[in-house]
Amino acid sequence: TENERNIKLYEHFGFEIVDHASIPNSELKAWAMIRKKKVV
């Protein structure tokens, strides 16, 4: 996601942050997330 406010929403659905980055020469940030497969 590129919106920090969305992180809690994604975490609610089981996503975890695996990396984050600031885009050079800008104020943009990005977070990479993953959700592990649920065993049913």
C-alpha positions as CSV (number, residue, x, y, z in Angstrom):
1,T,0.0,0.0,0.0
2,E,1.1,3.6,-0.5
3,N,-1.2,4.9,2.2
4,E,0.0,4.5,5.8
5,R,-3.6,4.7,7.0
6,N,-4.4,1.5,5.2
7,I,-1.9,-0.6,7.2
8,K,-4.3,-1.3,10.1
9,L,-7.0,-2.4,7.6
10,Y,-4.6,-4.9,5.9
11,E,-3.4,-6.2,9.3
12,H,-7.0,-6.8,10.3
13,F,-7.3,-9.2,7.3
14,G,-4.1,-11.0,8.2
15,F,-1.4,-9.2,6.2
16,E,2.0,-8.5,7.7
17,I,4.5,-5.8,6.6
18,V,7.6,-7.4,5.1
19,D,9.3,-4.3,3.8
20,H,8.8,-0.6,3.4
21,A,10.6,2.1,1.3
22,S,10.7,5.8,0.8
23,I,10.7,6.7,-2.9
24,P,13.8,8.8,-3.7
25,N,13.3,12.5,-4.5
26,S,9.7,12.5,-3.3
27,E,7.6,12.3,-0.1
28,L,6.1,8.9,-1.2
29,K,6.4,5.8,0.9
30,A,5.4,2.2,0.1
31,W,4.8,-0.8,2.3
32,A,5.1,-4.4,1.0
33,M,2.8,-6.9,2.7
34,I,2.1,-10.6,2.6
35,R,-0.7,-12.8,4.0
36,K,0.1,-16.3,4.9
37,K,-2.2,-19.0,3.6
38,K,-4.7,-20.2,6.2
39,V,-5.0,-23.9,6.9
40,V,-8.7,-24.8,7.0
